[in-house]
Amino acid sequence: MKRMFAVSAAALALMTAAAPVMAQTPEAPKAERMAPHQMGTLLTLSETAEVRSTPDVAFITFGVVTEAKTAEEAMKLNAQKMNSVFAAVKAQGIADKNVQTTGLSLNAVYDYPQNGGTPTLRGYQASNRISVRVEEVKKLGGAIDAVVKAGINQIDGISFGLKDPSAAEDKARIEATKTLMARAELYAKSLGKTVKRIKSLNENAAMSAPPPMPMVRAMAMKAESDTAIAGGEVSTAMTLNAEFVLE
């Protein structure tokens, strides 16, 4: 009997050694085990802050429209005038990198009789448009006069902006954050709670400027010296969306 017991004990020890060790699952953090109603009250707020700044860069789009009997003549005449325009732009100290072609087209032009007869081909119209970035707003009027003298006969519009909007954006961020925090504290106090933390925060940035100046108005602003241009202000807006936890 003693020998049988010894064998059984050895077998039992072998079975115990061979048994797999079960990994223990770590206990979930307390916050994850809390029921939704125990995590506090969630408050979602949104705020848009706007910062207005004096623009330091302008964008103007203009072009040359020419018409001739043949397509070749229309394009040739247009190219000659555009070469003069490019030279005038360069003479204003505007770098080549700030000049970009935005449109080039050639279209047949027809005359339509009032009695509804068959249209007749009058010729061809060529159009070449460029966009120019002017980094000295005070020189914008002079630049417009120069290109008009060089041959442009269409101004599509003018817009204004900031070379580096980061400072205005940061200012808008700070203002929006202060307003959000103050409003969250107000809601918490009215509910008899306190602001525990911010659960989430995201932003949307936008910049707006005065609407582009139409061609007719721009051409009508001719003065004795330079064309008078008012840059006004540009608006940099930052919208913050935040979710607060109240307790």
SEGU-998960 format. One record per residue (C-alpha): residue in three letters; chain; x, y negated, z negated. Coordinates in pm, 1 decimal, always signed. Layout:
<recs>
   type   mol          x          y          z
    ALA     A          X          Y          Z
...
</recs>
This chain:
<recs>
   type   mol          x          y          z
    MET     A       +0.0       +0.0       +0.0
    LYS     A     +278.1     -242.0      -73.3
    ARG     A     +435.1     -179.8     +270.6
    MET     A     +105.9     -242.3     +449.1
    PHE     A      +58.7     -568.8     +259.1
    ALA     A     +406.9     -683.6     +360.1
    VAL     A     +336.1     -611.9     +726.3
    SER     A       +5.4     -797.5     +704.9
    ALA     A     +169.4    -1095.4     +543.0
    ALA     A     +436.5    -1108.4     +813.5
    ALA     A     +172.7    -1088.6    +1084.9
    LEU     A      -22.2    -1364.1     +917.7
    ALA     A     +287.8    -1584.2     +903.8
    LEU     A     +355.3    -1516.0    +1274.5
    MET     A       -1.1    -1608.5    +1370.0
    THR     A      +20.8    -1925.3    +1168.1
    ALA     A     +345.8    -2028.7    +1337.6
    ALA     A     +200.5    -1963.0    +1684.2
    ALA     A     -117.8    -2160.6    +1622.8
    PRO     A     -120.9    -2492.9    +1816.8
    VAL     A      -86.0    -2811.1    +1621.5
    MET     A     -394.7    -3025.7    +1675.7
    ALA     A     -311.9    -3395.4    +1738.5
    GLN     A     -503.4    -3630.5    +1517.8
    THR     A     -691.2    -3907.4    +1694.8
    PRO     A     -597.4    -4241.2    +1539.0
    GLU     A     -881.1    -4417.5    +1371.7
    ALA     A    -1033.3    -4690.4    +1586.9
    PRO     A     -956.2    -5044.6    +1477.3
    LYS     A    -1211.5    -5186.7    +1245.1
    ALA     A    -1325.0    -5449.5    +1494.7
    GLU     A    -1401.2    -5180.2    +1755.9
    ARG     A    -1605.6    -4979.4    +1508.2
    MET     A    -1817.7    -5277.1    +1415.2
    ALA     A    -2171.0    -5290.0    +1543.5
    PRO     A    -2247.1    -5579.6    +1782.0
    HIS     A    -2445.6    -5763.4    +1516.6
    GLN     A    -2145.6    -5745.2    +1282.6
    MET     A    -1902.7    -5916.7    +1524.0
    GLY     A    -2046.8    -6262.0    +1473.1
    THR     A    -2259.7    -6495.1    +1680.9
    LEU     A    -2138.4    -6565.8    +2034.1
    LEU     A    -2164.8    -6923.2    +2163.3
    THR     A    -2107.7    -7003.8    +2532.3
    LEU     A    -2034.3    -7363.4    +2631.8
    SER     A    -1926.6    -7545.9    +2947.0
    GLU     A    -1773.4    -7892.2    +2981.4
    THR     A    -1651.0    -8099.2    +3275.0
    ALA     A    -1401.2    -8379.1    +3217.0
    GLU     A    -1325.8    -8635.5    +3487.1
    VAL     A    -1012.5    -8846.7    +3520.9
    ARG     A     -998.8    -9132.5    +3770.3
    SER     A     -665.7    -9236.9    +3921.3
    THR     A     -529.7    -9482.1    +4175.4
    PRO     A     -441.6    -9285.2    +4492.1
    ASP     A      -81.6    -9280.3    +4605.4
    VAL     A     -124.0    -9097.4    +4937.1
    ALA     A     -361.6    -9138.2    +5231.2
    PHE     A     -465.2    -8917.0    +5520.3
    ILE     A     -588.9    -9058.2    +5849.2
    THR     A     -710.9    -8867.0    +6151.7
    PHE     A     -716.6    -9038.1    +6488.8
    GLY     A     -674.6    -8960.2    +6855.9
    VAL     A     -661.7    -9059.3    +7218.8
    VAL     A     -946.8    -8988.3    +7458.6
    THR     A     -877.2    -9032.9    +7830.9
    GLU     A    -1085.1    -8974.7    +8140.8
    ALA     A     -985.0    -8924.7    +8505.1
    LYS     A    -1112.5    -8778.2    +8829.0
    THR     A     -918.3    -8456.0    +8791.3
    ALA     A     -827.1    -8243.9    +8490.5
    GLU     A     -457.5    -8281.5    +8565.5
    GLU     A     -481.9    -8659.9    +8575.4
    ALA     A     -680.2    -8671.3    +8250.0
    MET     A     -422.2    -8457.6    +8067.0
    LYS     A     -127.9    -8648.5    +8213.8
    LEU     A     -273.1    -8984.7    +8112.3
    ASN     A     -349.9    -8852.4    +7766.0
    ALA     A       +3.5    -8718.7    +7721.2
    GLN     A     +153.5    -9054.9    +7816.9
    LYS     A      -55.8    -9240.8    +7560.2
    MET     A       +6.7    -8981.0    +7290.6
    ASN     A     +382.3    -9010.2    +7340.5
    SER     A     +348.9    -9382.4    +7268.5
    VAL     A     +138.0    -9305.3    +6960.7
    PHE     A     +395.3    -9059.4    +6824.3
    ALA     A     +668.3    -9319.1    +6875.2
    ALA     A     +460.4    -9579.8    +6689.0
    VAL     A     +400.4    -9340.9    +6400.2
    LYS     A     +770.8    -9265.8    +6374.2
    ALA     A     +851.6    -9638.2    +6383.3
    GLN     A     +636.6    -9678.9    +6071.2
    GLY     A     +877.6    -9453.4    +5881.7
    ILE     A     +641.2    -9155.6    +5874.1
    ALA     A     +830.9    -8826.1    +5878.8
    ASP     A     +757.1    -8564.3    +6143.7
    LYS     A     +645.9    -8317.3    +5872.9
    ASN     A     +359.4    -8553.5    +5786.4
    VAL     A     +215.9    -8553.1    +6139.3
    GLN     A       +2.8    -8263.9    +6260.3
    THR     A     -205.5    -8202.9    +6571.6
    THR     A     -561.4    -8118.9    +6468.3
    GLY     A     -737.9    -8094.7    +6803.2
    LEU     A     -675.4    -8075.9    +7176.6
    SER     A     -954.9    -8044.8    +7429.7
    LEU     A    -1038.6    -8090.6    +7796.9
    ASN     A    -1398.4    -8113.6    +7918.5
    ALA     A    -1577.6    -8181.2    +8244.1
    VAL     A    -1793.7    -8496.2    +8241.7
    TYR     A    -2120.0    -8509.1    +8432.9
    ASP     A    -2362.1    -8785.2    +8526.4
    TYR     A    -2726.2    -8692.8    +8473.4
    PRO     A    -2982.4    -8871.0    +8693.6
    GLN     A    -3278.3    -9024.3    +8511.5
    ASN     A    -3523.4    -8849.8    +8743.4
    GLY     A    -3396.7    -8509.9    +8635.6
    GLY     A    -3200.3    -8434.9    +8948.8
    THR     A    -2888.6    -8227.3    +8978.3
    PRO     A    -2598.9    -8349.5    +8757.8
    THR     A    -2288.9    -8464.4    +8943.2
    LEU     A    -1932.4    -8419.3    +8825.8
    ARG     A    -1784.7    -8753.9    +8729.7
    GLY     A    -1445.0    -8632.8    +8618.8
    TYR     A    -1263.9    -8481.8    +8319.9
    GLN     A    -1210.3    -8600.0    +7964.8
    ALA     A     -901.7    -8507.6    +7762.3
    SER     A     -881.1    -8555.2    +7386.9
    ASN     A     -584.4    -8519.7    +7153.9
    ARG     A     -620.7    -8576.7    +6778.0
    ILE     A     -358.6    -8586.5    +6505.0
    SER     A     -366.7    -8612.4    +6126.3
    VAL     A     -109.7    -8834.8    +5955.2
    ARG     A      -11.1    -8834.6    +5589.5
    VAL     A      +84.7    -9184.0    +5472.1
    GLU     A     +274.3    -9173.7    +5143.5
    GLU     A     +268.1    -9549.5    +5090.2
    VAL     A      -95.9    -9656.2    +5078.8
    LYS     A       -7.5   -10024.9    +5100.7
    LYS     A     +139.0    -9960.1    +5447.4
    LEU     A     -171.6    -9784.3    +5576.2
    GLY     A     -320.2   -10095.9    +5738.0
    GLY     A       -0.6   -10167.1    +5928.6
    ALA     A      +22.6    -9807.4    +6043.3
    ILE     A     -332.7    -9821.1    +6179.7
    ASP     A     -258.5   -10141.2    +6371.4
    ALA     A      +56.0    -9987.3    +6517.9
    VAL     A     -115.3    -9677.1    +6653.8
    VAL     A     -407.3    -9881.5    +6790.6
    LYS     A     -160.6   -10093.9    +6987.2
    ALA     A       +8.4    -9775.4    +7105.5
    GLY     A     -310.8    -9646.8    +7262.5
    ILE     A     -539.0    -9462.4    +7020.6
    ASN     A     -905.5    -9529.2    +7081.3
    GLN     A    -1070.5    -9308.7    +6821.1
    ILE     A    -1035.3    -9303.9    +6442.2
    ASP     A    -1215.3    -9010.8    +6281.7
    GLY     A    -1166.6    -9099.9    +5916.8
    ILE     A     -946.6    -9187.3    +5621.4
    SER     A     -920.8    -9010.5    +5287.5
    PHE     A     -708.2    -9063.3    +4976.8
    GLY     A     -543.5    -8840.3    +4720.2
    LEU     A     -258.8    -8786.1    +4475.1
    LYS     A      +86.7    -8659.5    +4564.0
    ASP     A     +103.4    -8468.2    +4236.5
    PRO     A     -234.0    -8419.4    +4062.9
    SER     A      -90.3    -8210.3    +3777.1
    ALA     A      -79.9    -8498.9    +3525.7
    ALA     A     -442.6    -8591.7    +3596.7
    GLU     A     -544.7    -8225.4    +3576.0
    ASP     A     -372.7    -8180.4    +3238.1
    LYS     A     -541.9    -8492.1    +3104.9
    ALA     A     -879.0    -8359.2    +3216.9
    ARG     A     -801.5    -8023.1    +3053.4
    ILE     A     -724.9    -8187.9    +2719.7
    GLU     A    -1039.8    -8400.2    +2728.3
    ALA     A    -1257.9    -8103.1    +2819.6
    THR     A    -1101.6    -7889.0    +2545.6
    LYS     A    -1157.4    -8155.1    +2278.4
    THR     A    -1520.7    -8191.3    +2377.9
    LEU     A    -1574.9    -7814.7    +2379.5
    MET     A    -1423.8    -7771.5    +2033.0
    ALA     A    -1623.0    -8060.7    +1888.4
    ARG     A    -1945.0    -7924.6    +2035.8
    ALA     A    -1872.9    -7573.1    +1907.1
    GLU     A    -1813.3    -7711.9    +1556.2
    LEU     A    -2140.0    -7903.0    +1580.8
    TYR     A    -2339.0    -7594.4    +1674.8
    ALA     A    -2167.8    -7386.0    +1407.4
    LYS     A    -2239.9    -7642.3    +1138.0
    SER     A    -2605.1    -7669.5    +1237.7
    LEU     A    -2634.0    -7289.6    +1207.3
    GLY     A    -2454.1    -7275.4     +873.4
    LYS     A    -2156.7    -7100.5    +1028.4
    THR     A    -1794.6    -7171.7    +1118.9
    VAL     A    -1597.6    -7126.4    +1441.8
    LYS     A    -1389.7    -6811.9    +1396.4
    ARG     A    -1210.5    -6799.7    +1732.9
    ILE     A    -1236.1    -6849.2    +2108.1
    LYS     A    -1321.7    -6521.3    +2277.4
    SER     A    -1270.9    -6635.7    +2639.3
    LEU     A    -1175.9    -6948.3    +2834.1
    ASN     A    -1161.9    -7018.9    +3208.7
    GLU     A    -1137.2    -7328.8    +3425.6
    ASN     A    -1235.9    -7474.4    +3762.0
    ALA     A    -1052.8    -7775.9    +3905.1
    ALA     A    -1176.2    -8017.0    +4171.4
    MET     A    -1058.2    -8342.7    +4323.9
    SER     A    -1279.2    -8586.9    +4504.4
    ALA     A    -1210.4    -8910.6    +4686.9
    PRO     A    -1410.4    -9185.9    +4852.0
    PRO     A    -1587.6    -9053.6    +5164.4
    PRO     A    -1385.8    -9074.5    +5487.7
    MET     A    -1410.2    -9412.8    +5655.6
    PRO     A    -1594.5    -9378.5    +5988.2
    MET     A    -1438.4    -9497.1    +6310.4
    VAL     A    -1665.6    -9797.5    +6360.9
    ARG     A    -1601.4    -9936.9    +6016.9
    ALA     A    -1227.0    -9880.6    +6038.8
    MET     A    -1200.4   -10061.2    +6370.6
    ALA     A    -1415.4   -10348.3    +6241.2
    MET     A    -1180.2   -10417.0    +5950.7
    LYS     A     -920.1   -10580.4    +6174.0
    ALA     A     -764.3   -10879.2    +5999.1
    GLU     A     -521.8   -11148.1    +6113.0
    SER     A     -230.3   -10945.8    +5984.7
    ASP     A     -280.2   -10580.7    +5885.8
    THR     A     -606.7   -10392.6    +5884.4
    ALA     A     -750.4   -10430.1    +5534.7
    ILE     A     -780.4   -10095.5    +5354.6
    ALA     A     -908.2   -10039.1    +4999.9
    GLY     A     -804.4    -9710.1    +4842.5
    GLY     A    -1029.8    -9733.7    +4536.7
    GLU     A     -990.1    -9440.6    +4298.7
    VAL     A     -982.9    -9064.2    +4328.0
    SER     A    -1147.4    -8837.5    +4074.9
    THR     A     -985.8    -8528.5    +3927.3
    ALA     A    -1236.7    -8305.3    +3747.8
    MET     A    -1175.3    -8000.3    +3533.9
    THR     A    -1455.8    -7768.1    +3420.4
    LEU     A    -1389.0    -7536.6    +3126.3
    ASN     A    -1614.0    -7244.8    +3032.1
    ALA     A    -1558.8    -7107.9    +2683.4
    GLU     A    -1708.6    -6841.7    +2458.9
    PHE     A    -1674.8    -6890.2    +2083.9
    VAL     A    -1727.7    -6646.2    +1799.1
    LEU     A    -1914.7    -6793.0    +1501.9
    GLU     A    -1932.9    -6636.1    +1157.2
</recs>
